[in-house]
Amino acid sequence: MAIGKLVIVGAAGAVGRTLLELLEERSIAFGSITLLGRSSSVGETMSVGGQDCVIEELTPDRFRGTDVVVFCASADVSREFVPIAREAGALVFDVSSAFRMQAEVPLVVPPVNGATLANHQGLIAAPNCSAAILVTALAPLHAACPLERVTVCTYQAASGAGLRAVEELSAQAAAVLAGKKPPTEVLPHQLAFNVFSHESAVDETGMNLEERKVIEETRRILDAPTLPISVTCVRVPVVRAHTEAVHCVFREAVSVERMQTLLADAPGVWIVDDPAASHFPMPIEAANRNEVLVGRLRADPGAPEGRGLALLISGDQLRRGAALNIVEALEMMRH
Ligand SMILES: NC(=O)c1ccc[n+]([C@@H]2O[C@H](COP(=O)([O-])OP(=O)(O)OC[C@H]3O[C@@H](n4cnc5c(N)ncnc54)[C@H](OP(=O)(O)O)[C@@H]3O)[C@@H](O)[C@H]2O)c1
């Protein structure tokens, strides 16, 4: 598939910028590129493949004659403009949550379920960042030995809430160190020197929206629609890369050595597991990498009959959790 005209909506955001980096790193060829945003970024110049490109305003007429459009803005923007881009004949990729659970829309982490791309009908979705990182580690285990249940606690970075949240974390840290009141305009609470339950809305069941996305999207990507998954999502004062403490129970007894071998051979996984040096997955080492770091593999004594495995994973949620899924999908569809 050759990309003639490429359009990126939300190019100046955290995911948009990462997507531009990856397009360059992976030498994805396209004829022309148009960057779109809203008033705060319109007029800003970004470098794309060594050329300056000015961000223009998103309007409904921007998609005519376009081959590929990638939406990296909010779900509301996607709900409004994705149908218009499809109507104009473009192949559309969406990193927002707007269409992820629609059965006819492939929800892809290409190393895990890239085969689902074959069934696309013009729209392809990339999953929630925590779910994408989680399935990269779970898929090779689940394929070898079916999961019976999964428990996950996340430690999510500020950039998962967008660029303005990163700026606010820095401003908060500076304010606290200067003995001043930290600003809380983007995030609901002080994140610097603190942790808090993920800021998404809590529903009538007590689950927040991020937790619901992790459960539903993990089940969909693993093709395990009834897999019991328990999740607690927490925001931590880290700039980039989400970490997750994962406890798996399998249907059969498992050995840590076998699970480590499966993970070491899995695409998109990098083992970091050195107990002697207390060196395990950390967000500062996962940031700006494409692989999900996996380690602290150990038998879980809380699980019955030797069927439990505990692990710690850390992945760049802007790469593995968002833009990399789009770029890998484009690469797969080119061949
Ligand atoms: N951050 C992550 O780790 C992550 C991971 C997976 C998925 N996602 C999803 O990816 C999407 C983007 O997230 P992000 O973190 O990159 O957010 P962000 O840093 O806040 O960037 C959002 C971008 O969208 C643009 N935008 C917002 N409203 C717009 C509108 N009405 N018209 C045109 N452009 C508009 C913004 O333009 P301005 O620059 O002009 O404000 C900005 O460039 C979200 O749907 C998010 O849920 C994020």
PDBQT file of the ligand as one rigid body, heavy atoms in Angstrom, charges set to zero:
ROOT
HETATM    1  N1  LIG A 401      -1.024  10.003  25.776  1.00  0.00    +0.000 N 
HETATM    2  C1  LIG A 401      -1.066   8.684  25.689  1.00  0.00    +0.000 C 
HETATM    3  O1  LIG A 401      -0.244   7.983  26.288  1.00  0.00    +0.000 OA
HETATM    4  C2  LIG A 401      -2.111   8.003  24.856  1.00  0.00    +0.000 A 
HETATM    5  C3  LIG A 401      -2.011   6.632  24.620  1.00  0.00    +0.000 A 
HETATM    6  C4  LIG A 401      -2.991   5.983  23.865  1.00  0.00    +0.000 A 
HETATM    7  C5  LIG A 401      -4.027   6.729  23.336  1.00  0.00    +0.000 A 
HETATM    8  N2  LIG A 401      -4.112   8.068  23.589  1.00  0.00    +0.000 N 
HETATM    9  C6  LIG A 401      -5.193   8.822  22.984  1.00  0.00    +0.000 C 
HETATM   10  O2  LIG A 401      -4.591   9.628  21.974  1.00  0.00    +0.000 OA
HETATM   11  C7  LIG A 401      -5.329  10.832  21.829  1.00  0.00    +0.000 C 
HETATM   12  C8  LIG A 401      -4.349  12.012  21.938  1.00  0.00    +0.000 C 
HETATM   13  O3  LIG A 401      -3.781  11.996  23.227  1.00  0.00    +0.000 OA
HETATM   14  P1  LIG A 401      -2.511  12.893  23.595  1.00  0.00    +0.000 P 
HETATM   15  O4  LIG A 401      -2.005  12.337  24.861  1.00  0.00    +0.000 OA
HETATM   16  O5  LIG A 401      -1.610  13.034  22.433  1.00  0.00    +0.000 OA
HETATM   17  O6  LIG A 401      -3.210  14.296  23.907  1.00  0.00    +0.000 OA
HETATM   18  P2  LIG A 401      -2.588  15.764  23.813  1.00  0.00    +0.000 P 
HETATM   19  O7  LIG A 401      -1.143  15.769  24.108  1.00  0.00    +0.000 OA
HETATM   20  O8  LIG A 401      -3.486  16.609  24.646  1.00  0.00    +0.000 OA
HETATM   21  O9  LIG A 401      -2.780  16.139  22.285  1.00  0.00    +0.000 OA
HETATM   22  C9  LIG A 401      -4.055  16.212  21.694  1.00  0.00    +0.000 C 
HETATM   23  C10 LIG A 401      -3.902  16.876  20.338  1.00  0.00    +0.000 C 
HETATM   24  O10 LIG A 401      -5.203  16.931  19.737  1.00  0.00    +0.000 OA
HETATM   25  C11 LIG A 401      -5.438  18.262  19.276  1.00  0.00    +0.000 C 
HETATM   26  N3  LIG A 401      -6.849  18.581  19.376  1.00  0.00    +0.000 N 
HETATM   27  C12 LIG A 401      -7.612  18.549  20.488  1.00  0.00    +0.000 A 
HETATM   28  N4  LIG A 401      -8.875  18.970  20.188  1.00  0.00    +0.000 NA
HETATM   29  C13 LIG A 401      -8.865  19.262  18.875  1.00  0.00    +0.000 A 
HETATM   30  C14 LIG A 401      -9.853  19.762  17.984  1.00  0.00    +0.000 A 
HETATM   31  N5  LIG A 401     -11.098  20.035  18.396  1.00  0.00    +0.000 N 
HETATM   32  N6  LIG A 401      -9.502  19.949  16.690  1.00  0.00    +0.000 NA
HETATM   33  C15 LIG A 401      -8.250  19.697  16.271  1.00  0.00    +0.000 A 
HETATM   34  N7  LIG A 401      -7.253  19.225  17.068  1.00  0.00    +0.000 NA
HETATM   35  C16 LIG A 401      -7.587  19.013  18.356  1.00  0.00    +0.000 A 
HETATM   36  C17 LIG A 401      -4.622  19.152  20.188  1.00  0.00    +0.000 C 
HETATM   37  O11 LIG A 401      -4.366  20.359  19.522  1.00  0.00    +0.000 OA
HETATM   38  P3  LIG A 401      -3.624  21.566  20.280  1.00  0.00    +0.000 P 
HETATM   39  O12 LIG A 401      -2.180  21.159  20.318  1.00  0.00    +0.000 OA
HETATM   40  O13 LIG A 401      -3.878  22.703  19.392  1.00  0.00    +0.000 OA
HETATM   41  O14 LIG A 401      -4.264  21.670  21.628  1.00  0.00    +0.000 OA
HETATM   42  C18 LIG A 401      -3.376  18.289  20.413  1.00  0.00    +0.000 C 
HETATM   43  O15 LIG A 401      -2.440  18.479  19.373  1.00  0.00    +0.000 OA
HETATM   44  C19 LIG A 401      -6.424  10.796  22.900  1.00  0.00    +0.000 C 
HETATM   45  O16 LIG A 401      -7.619  10.321  22.332  1.00  0.00    +0.000 OA
HETATM   46  C20 LIG A 401      -5.878   9.803  23.906  1.00  0.00    +0.000 C 
HETATM   47  O17 LIG A 401      -6.909   9.174  24.645  1.00  0.00    +0.000 OA
HETATM   48  C21 LIG A 401      -3.170   8.715  24.319  1.00  0.00    +0.000 A 
ENDROOT
TORSDOF 0
